[in-house]
Structures are given as C-alpha cells and as structure tokens.
Amino acid sequence: MNILITGATGYIGRRLTNKLIEDKNLKIRLFVRNKKKIEGFKNVVIEIYEGDTFDMPALDNALKNIDFAYYLIHSMGKGGDFSELDRKSASNFRDACIRNNVKRIIYLGGLGVKETASEHLLSRLETGEILSEKPDKIQTLWFRAGVILGSGSASFEILFDLVRKLPVMITPKWVKTKTQPIAVADVVSYLAAAKEVDVKGNQIIYIGSEQMSFGDMLRRTAKALGLKRYIFPVPFFSPKLSSYWLVFITRVPYQIASALIEGLKSETIIQNDNAKRLFPEIKPVSLENAVENAIYELQHNKILSRWCDSSIADACDIKVQQDISSAVYVDRKVREIGDLNERDVFSAVMAIGGENGWFNYNFLWKIRGAMDRLFGGYGTKRGRRDCKTLRVGDSIDFWKVVDIVPDKRLLLFSEMKLPAKAWLELVIDNKRLILTAYYYPFGLFGILYWYSVLPMHNIVFNDLLDSIIKETKKRVCNV
C-alpha cells in the first residue's frame, strides 16, 4: 500500500508518520514544504517530496502511484485571505488526487456546525466539504474531532497552564458550552486505521470521548493534577477579552488563543456513531487518562510534536532557508574555546533557552519576551519542545530553528514582533565560538530599533558566549 501524508511536520502529521512507519507493509511518502524538517525520520526509509498544494507539478509528482492520501493541512492564520487559501489548497489537492487515481482521501477536521462556527472552524468545515465534493470520482473519509489533548497541543497547554496557575477563575459563559475532547493518541489511531477500513462511499466520522462542558474539562484536568479549582462564569467576559487574558497566563500567543477561544462559542459534539460502527476496536480514553499521558511525556522529554511545529502562517513555519546575506546590519561576537571539544561546546549551544534559560541575564530576555507578548508575539513562555535536543522547525522561546549543521552551526530566525527580519547564528569554527546577529530593517523605525538595542547586545550576547563555555566546562568535569 502506497501512502502519502501531507502536513507531516505538523502536530498530528508527525505523530501519524511515526506510527505508520512501524508497518513494514506500507510505502510512505511525505509531501512537505521543507525537507530539512523531516530529519527526525532520517533513519527510516521514507520518500520525501518537497512542495506545497499550490505547486501543481510538485503535487502531481508526489501523488503518482499513491493509493491513500492524508490531508492534514490547515491554517491558524489571520487576515481575510487565509480561508480562501484553505479552500484553494483543498480543491487543488482533491483534483490532483483524482488525476492520479488515488483511491481515498483521509482528512481530519473539527466538530461543530456552520451556524455557530468560528471563522477558523468554518474554514475546517469548508475544507471537508471541498474534499468530499466529488464522491463519484474519489472517496473521502472525513474525521471530525473537537479539543485534542496531548503533550504539545495548544488546547492542552492552555488547560495545563490555567489549572496550575489559577486557583480561582473568572471565566466567560462559554465554559458551559458542550464538547467531547479526545486524546491525541486516539486521533492518530483512528487516522492510521482509516487506511484499511472496508467501507463504501464518503464517510463523516465524528470522534471523541464523553460529552462535557469546558468548565468540566478545567475541573477534571485540575483533579487529574491533584488540584482543586473554582470557576465563576460571568456574562461580560467576551471571547476577545479572554484571548488577551490568556496571553499572560499561558504559553500560547494571542493569535492562536483567539482562534481557539472563538471556537469555544460553538458546541462541538458527536453527531453520528460511525466511529463505533467502523472502528469498534478503538475505545477513546477518558480525559483523565489523556492528561496523565500528556504529563508523563512532558516529564520525560517525550514530546514528539508541538502546536507550533508547522502552520501555513509564516509566524510558525520557515518555508525555505532564510537568506541571511540580505542582512543590512551584522553584530558579531567571538570566543576562543581552547582545548574544549567542539562537540561538547555545540551540545551546550543546543540547550540554550526555554526551561534552561539564558544564563546570567535571563531576566533581560524575559523582559523582552513580556514586551513581545504585549504586542501579540510569542515571548519566552513558549519555551522548547525538548530541553536537550533540537530539530529544524523547533521553537526556542521567540526563536525558530531554521538550520542545524551537527557540531557546527545553529541558526535561529526571530519571531519577535520587530520592524525587521532578524537571525541569530551560533557557529563553531577553528576552535572559536562565533555568535552573529543579522538584521534586515523595515524603514527608519527598523534602523532606530537596531541602534537602540545594540548596547543590550553587548551585555546579553557576551554573557551568552561566556556562559556556554562555562557550561561546557562544567559538563565535562561532571562526566
């Protein structure tokens, strides 16, 4: 069986790929925008095709000889054009599947109904309708899920942060809205089983665990963590105000929080029994089990994927290697590493940021992160997926990893709210540790910003280099 997975670098796609590669009877092909983000599967025999659903020749090439195709592309973007792009993407994909005689499209969308759906949920519904539009030419299995709970999911991180930090919560009335959450492992199980299920025609398959309100989700999540929390809904707390409030409590930025909160106004409950009928072997776990599994993965650094791994929005995905040679301003600091092993130094480089912090001036990084959050950026609360390892596409606070050359180079792209593009590069070359900030300003304000932060660079960048070397020496001594 020949399988194509789109969205393989995203939250669900990476986990599905990880599960399907266990089946030696499958030939798996991934269609991604950036091959470098698939390095986690480099020891597995997988075909990797690069392109996107707006590049028809690349899409046709990827779909040749494919039996079943997974469509796991969606946007958390903003602006008037994101829904139109979603519609065009789905239409292109469906038609390319038909041209290449693909037997089945498998899609994961959201629960809810059009009448009360948020803008983003409505786009998911429209995508499912477009993929299912030609049942006489291709079959579509459309899975529909509500809140997905698992380590690294945006919904779980919001829940986790809220119940840990707030003993008492003043909430909007949407906490009474009904939903049916589902563990990410169960979502992946349904998707994996969809390639083999014997069924005719298009199918809409609603998936989820037991029905509950969002308030129940908060209380039960708290109980699973051994906490007791009090929730008081008020009518004047609007979804928009809730989104701003979440920026200060959770790791999820305003743009993502706003899309999720808007979706909570709509009931997201199961409307048929196709999941039980077609997949009787899958029994969705309880919310408590989903939370416990997520906590275990957090505590043991086993977060396979995270909400910000990939998105159509530029803020969450570096589509191509950024051209740092376009930088107008460059600030470079150098340290000799002496007799230290270059591999040991690079290991310390790969551990910067997130829970590990930014050394002596970590408080300055946090202040800059707080300012970034105020303007809708990621700040430093986003942290890292893993405290020890990095891969291309990972996040480090308000940076995105765009290139890694093992034991040589780490290149980070700034996702701060800036009047510019900016990169931070750490290179080990000829027994030297070299830090370089590259900066491409947008207009006069961008130029003024660069000169205003240069004094701060001298403080934090010099400390960063000195501390990396000290950390390396400490690690070597402890071995």
N, C-alpha and C positions, 0 to 999 in steps of 0.2 A: 504494500500500500504506500503510495506516494502522498506525503502531507506537506502543505505549505502553511506556514504560520506568519501572519503579519503582526506587527506590534510586539515582536519577540523581545524587545528591550524594555517593554513596559512592565507594570506591576503584575498583571495577570499573565502576560505573554511569556515572561521569563520563567515563571513557575510552571506553566504548562509545558514549555520546552523541556525544562528539567525533568518533568515526569515522563514525557513521551520518549525521551532518548533512552529510557530503560527498556523499551520494547524493541528488541533486535529485528523484528519483522517489519519495522517501519523505515522508510527512507524519508528523512526530514529535510525540508528546505526552508530557510528563513529569508524573508524579504524585509530588509532594514534600510534605513537611511544612512547609517554609519556603521561600517563593518567593524571598526575598532571597538564598538560597544559590545561585541559578541565574544570578546577574548575569554570570557568565563567558560565558554564551551570549546576551547581550542583543542582539548584532548579527545573530543568526541567527533565522530565522522558525521558532519552536517554540511550540506550545501548552503552557501551564503550568497545571496544575490542582493546587490545594492541598488536602491532607487526608491521611488515613492509612487503613490497611486495617481499622481498627476503626470507621470512619465510613462506614457502608454507602451512604447517599445520595451522598456525595462520591465514593466508589469507583465506584458505578454511573455517575455522571455522567462520570467520567474514562474509562470503558471503552466508552462509546457509539460505535458505528461503528468500533471497533478490530478489525483483522484478527489481528495477533500481539501478544502481551503478554509483556514480560520481567519476571520476578520475581527481583529482586536484593536482596531484603530478608533480613537475618539479624542475629542478636544476638550480641554478645560480652559480654552482661550477666552478672550474677551473681545468686544468690538462687534460691529454689525456684520462682519463677513464670516465669522467662524462657523455659523450654522450652514451658510451657503457652501463653504469649503467641505464641511462634513457631508452634505448632500452630493456634491460633485465627486468626492472621493468614493462614496458608496456606489454611485452609479457607474463610475469607471471600473471599479472592482467587479461588480456584477457582470457587466458586459464583457470584460476581459475573461472572466471565468466561463461564460457561455461560448466565447470564441475558441477557447482552448479545451472545450468539452469536459470541464470539471463537473463531477457528479453532485457535489454537495458543498454548500457554504455553511459554516458554523459561526454564529455571531453571538456575542454577549452584550446585551443592552440592559436597560434599567426597568424596574417596576414603575407603576403609575399610569395615569390616564391623561389624555391630551387636555381635557377641560381644566385641570388644575395643575398641569405640569409646569415646572420652571423652564426657563429658556434652554438650559443645558439638558434637562431631562427630555424636553420636547425634541431636541436635536437627536437624542438617542433613539427616540421612538420613530422619528422620520427616517433615520438610518436603517432601522429594522424593516420598515415598510418598503424602502427602496430596494434593499437586498432581496426582499420577498416578492417583488413586483412581477416577476416572470416565471411562475411556477410550472408552466408548460415547457420551459427550457432548462431550468435548473432548480434543484431542491434547496431550501433554506431551513436550517434548524436555528430558531431564534430563542436563545436563552435570555430570561429576564430576571435580574437579581436586584435586591434593594441594598441595604447597608452591608458592605463586605468587611468582615472583621478578621484581621490578621496582622502580624508584626509588619510594620511598614505601610499599612493602608492609612490613608488620610482620615477616614472615619474612626479607625481605632486610635490613632494618635490624638485626635480631638477628645474622644471619650476618656482615654487614659489620662491626659493632662488635666481635664476638668475634674475628674473624681479624685485625683491625687492632691490637687491644689486648693479645691474649694469645698469646705465642709458644708457651706450653705450656698445655694444657687438661686438667684433671682432670674427666672427664665421667661422667654416669650411663651405664648399659649400653644405654640407648635409642639411643645413637649407632650401634648395629649394626642398628637397625630399617630395613627397606627402604622406599623411597619413590620417586616419579617426579615430580620438580619440573617446573615449566613456566613459561616467560616470560609476563609479563602481556600482552605484545603478541599472543602466540599464543592466549591465552584470549579476548581481545577478537575476534580473527579468527574463532575458532570461533563465538562468540556472534553476530557480525554475519552470518556465512554461514548460520546456522540459520534465518533468516527466509525463505530461498529454497530450501533443500534439499527435494527431492521425495522424501518418504518417508511411508509409511502407518503409522498407529498410534503408540502411545507408544514412545519410544526412550530407553534409558540409554546415554550416550556418555561413556566414560572418556577423559580427555585427559592427556597428559604427555609428557615426553621420555624418555630412557633410565633404566633402573632403577639405583638406587644406594642406599647406606646414608646416614644422616645424617652419619656420620663422613666419608664420601667427599665429601659436599656441603661440609663445612668445609674439607677439604684442597684440593678443586678451586677453591673460592672464593678461598682463600689464594693458590693458584698463579696464578689469573687476576689477582690484585693484585700478583703478583711477590713473594710471601712464602712462607716455609716454616713450617709449624706442626706441632706434635707433640701427639697426642691419646692420653690414657690413660684408658680406661673403668674405673670401679670399681663394684662391686655395691651399695655402701651409699649412693650418692648418689641420693636419691629425687627424683621429679619436683617435689615441693613445695619441697624444698631448692634444686633447680636454679632454680626460679622466683625465689626470694629472691636467689639469686646473680646472676641476670641483671639484677635491678633496679640493681645497682651497676655493671654493665658496659655495658648497652645503654640506648637511649632509650625502650624500651617499658616501661610500668608493670607492676606486679605482676599486676593483674587480667588484662591481655591476655597477658602472658608465661605465666601459669599455664594459661590456656586452650590456648595453643599447645603448651606442653610436655606437658600431659596428652594431647594428640592424638598426640604422637610415640611413645607406647607402642604404638600400633596401626599395623600395616603399611598403607601407602596406595599400592597398586599397581594398575595397569590390569588389568581382568578381562574385557574383550572388545575386538574390533577394529573397533567401529562408527565410531570416529573416522577410521581409514584408509579404511574402506569408503564412508562417506558424505561425507567431506571429503578426498579424495585430494590436492587441490591445496595443503593446509596441511601443511607439514613443520615440526614444532616444532624450535626452535633448541636448541643444546646449553646446558648450564649456564653454560659459559664465555662464550658469546655473550650470554646473559641478564644475567650480571653486568657484562660490558663495556658493554652498552646502559644498564644502570641507573647505572653510574658516569658515563657520558657525560652523562646527564640531570642527575645531581647536580652535576657540574662546570659545566654550562652553564645552571643555574637553569631547567630544563625539566621540573620535577616537576609533572605535570598533576593528580595526585591523591595522597592520602596515607591511611594506615590510620586515622587519627583524624578524617577529614573528616566521617564520619557514622556513627551507630550508634543502635540502639534504646535503648541505655543512655544515661541522662541525662548521664553524665560526658563523652560525646563529641558530644552534639548539643543545641543550643539549639532547642527546638521552636517557641517563639514569642518575640517581642521581650520581653525581661525588663523588668518594671515597676520601674524604679529609684526611682520616687516612694515605694515602700514602705520605703525605707531609713530606719532609725532614726537612724543616725549619718552625718554628712557631714563630710569634711575637704577643704577647697578651697585650692588654691594658684594664684596668678595672676602672669603676667609680661607686661610690655609688649613688643611685638615691633618697635616703632619703624617704620623705613622698610622693613623686610623684607617681601617679597612673601608674602602669606598662602599661596599655592600652594606656594612653596618651603619654608615652615615645615611645612606639612602633609606634604610629601614626606619630611621628616626624621622627623616623627611616625610615618609608616607604615613606617619602617625600624628601629624600636626592637626590642630583644630578639633571641633566637636567636643566630646566629653574630655578629651585630653588637653584641651585649652591651647592658649597661645603664649605660654610661659610667663615671664615677669610682668608683661604689660597686657595680660589677658583682659584686665578691666577696661583698657582703652578700646580693644577690639569689641568688647561687649557694648560699650557706649556707642560706638559707630554702628553696631548691629541694631541697637534700640532706635537710633535715628532712622535707620533704613526701614525698620518695621513701621514706624510712624507714617512713612510715605508709601506703604504697601509692598515693601520688599521682603526678602526672606530673613534678614538679620542673622544672628548667630544661633537662634533657637533651633533651627533646622538640624544642626549637628551633622553627624556622619551615619551612614548605614552600618558600618563596622569600625570598631575602634583600632583595628590593627592593619587591615588591608584596604586597598582602593582598586577600583577598576574604572576605565573610561566611562563617563556618564554619571559617576557617583557625585554626590554633593558633599562639600565641606563648608558648613555654615553658609555664607553668602557667595561661595565659590562653586564652580562646576569643573570637574576634572575633564579636560579635553584631550590630553595626551600623556602617555606614560611610556618612557623607554626604561626598561628594568635596570636598576642600579645606576641610572644616568640622569634621567630628566622627568620632572613632574611639571606640567603646565596647567594652570588654573585660569578660568575665564570668570570675570567678575559678574555677578548677578545683582549687585547692589543697584539701587536707584541712583544713577550717575548721569551727568551731562556729557557722557563719553562712553567709549568702549575701553576696557582695561583688562590686562592679563598679569598674572604673577607666575614667574618661571623660577624653578629651583633646579640647578644643573650641577652635577659633579664632573669636573674635568681637570685632568692633570693635577690631582691632589688638591684641588680647590673646590670649595662650595660657593657657588655663584647664585645670588638672588637678583633677579631683574624684574622691575615693574615696567610694563609697556602701557602707554596711554594714548588714545586717539580722541581728542576733544571734539565736542559738538559746539562750535561757535565760541563767542567771547566768554560766556559763563563757564564753559568747559575748561578754558585756559586758566581763568581765575581760580577755579576749583583746584586744578593741579598745583599751582603755586601755593595755595593756602594749606595744602596737606603735606607739602614737601618736608617741613620741619618735623611733622609727625612720622614720616617715613624714616627719618634718621634715627628716631627713637625705637620704633617697633621693629623695623627691618633688621637693624643691627642686633637688637636683642634676640630676634628670631634666629639669626645665624649663630650667634654665640651660644644660645640655649640648645640648638640642635647638636652642636659639637659636644657640649657638656652632657647632654642626654645620651649621646653615643658612648662617651667615655664611661658613664655610669652603667650603661647596659653591659659593656664589655667587662667591667670589673665584677658585675654580678653573675656573669656566666661561669 
